[in-house]
Amino acid sequence: PHSYTGEDSVEITCHGGIFLSKQILSLLLHCGCEPAGAGEFTKRAFLNGKLSLSQSEAVMDVIRADGDAALRQANLAKQGKLHERMFLISERLVDMMSAFAYWLDDAEEMPPELERSSLLQELSALHAELRQMSADYQNGRILREGIRTVLLGRPNAGKSSVMNWLCGMQRSIVTDIAGTTREVSTEQVKIGDFTLLLSDTAGLRETENAIESIGISQAYQALDTADFVIYVVDAAVGMMQEDREILASCKGRPVLVLWNKTDLTDSQPPELDVPVLTISALHADSYAPLESQIKEIFQERTFSDQPTIMNERQNTLILRAAERVSVCCDLLNEDAELDMIYAELEEAAHALREIDGDDVTDDVIEGVFSKFCVGK
């Protein structure tokens, strides 16, 4: 049958009204039908071979997509493009395993230097592709879950004013008193195709105030998990050594510096190795360049026409396969026993097969579909 699940289906259409629908449902249950569980229809489609596991997972990604780019990636996976990509990678592994199996059966010695060099080159390329897929997953996570953005800066730099403008409401208290913000407050902000999970934090400084110290500690914790840092500097005070030290601790993620309160001073920002925007948090026209800059920073990081892995389960398996391929490269360089190399290749192939539901346990299948809602 051509139904979604691959099973014979009956569709009942009745007149509107909750009472009639309940009566029909009651009769069906009395006749032996069972209510569908979470993800039951998609699970049956998977078990009946209508969808791969990665396609099944993409169903929920389509539903949860929060923008065009996220929807585009989810649709690629749902259409089977990720399945096709994983199949091609697995085929490359199988071809290499066949070569090693031949030497194991017939030669029982390391392949000739030319063959070994070729295999090493192929394994290295495969390892690079797997690592890139994992990196693409991290970028794709930003599309699906939002950009974890933290507002940092010294006290009274204007972080809360920036927070309130981006949120479109009075989310954080704004006063002239330094240290007003004592805890991390987070709001979801939509900018173009991106969602910012924007956190306003306590001003960073040395303090003996116990409550403020807790807020500062929370600010650094937010920084540890941040994808993006907006660092606000009071232009009237200028860039202090403390600012530079905090900026240095932000390395490894995109950083945007806001040179704030330009309505109070003519001072210009110093040369930095990160983008700097001059703004006045009190003037709305300052924020158009800010939104454009955020879009520019993340546009090239997240938009890809290549199908990418979509969740942590898939990413864990990709990294496991990459690690096993890396070990194979080391073993080849060390002229290790062929059976050791073959065993590592088998482990890598097994990890890749798990992504699409081959060689996967019932617990994994149940775990995937337990995340679905009823009716999917």
Number of C-alpha atoms within 10 A of each C-alpha: 8 9 11 16 20 17 14 9 11 7 5 7 7 9 7 8 8 8 9 12 15 11 11 13 15 12 12 13 12 10 9 8 11 10 12 11 15 17 22 19 19 24 26 16 20 22 16 14 12 19 24 23 26 26 24 25 23 25 19 19 21 19 11 14 18 18 15 13 20 24 19 17 28 29 20 19 28 24 16 19 19 26 21 13 15 20 15 12 15 18 13 15 21 15 11 17 19 13 15 23 16 13 16 17 9 9 11 14 14 16 19 8 9 9 12 15 14 11 19 19 13 16 23 17 13 19 22 14 15 22 18 14 20 22 16 21 21 20 20 24 18 20 25 23 16 19 22 20 25 30 27 29 27 22 21 22 25 27 30 28 22 23 26 18 17 22 18 10 10 13 17 21 11 16 13 10 9 14 19 17 23 18 20 20 16 19 16 16 17 16 13 12 14 24 20 24 20 26 25 28 30 30 28 22 15 9 11 8 9 9 11 21 19 13 20 24 16 17 24 18 12 21 22 12 11 20 21 24 24 22 23 28 26 23 23 17 12 16 14 11 9 13 18 12 10 16 19 10 11 17 10 9 10 17 22 20 21 26 26 28 23 17 13 11 13 10 13 12 17 10 8 10 7 10 13 20 17 19 22 22 24 16 11 11 11 15 19 9 13 18 13 12 16 19 15 11 15 18 14 10 14 20 16 15 10 14 24 26 27 24 17 13 13 20 22 14 20 25 19 19 25 25 18 21 28 19 17 26 19 14 17 20 12 9 13 14 14 19 14 13 21 19 14 20 24 17 16 24 22 18 24 25 17 19 23 22 19 13 12 15 11 10 8 13 15 13 11 17 21 15 12 19 12 13 12 17
